């Protein structure tokens, strides 16, 4: 039970971090376009 909860929270944090980085990269691309 505890292991399942641990993996679930770990997966949730990881997906949240990935979404945050994806949004940050997209924002960075929009801000620093060379043209």
Helices and strands as residue ranges (DSSP letters): H 2-31
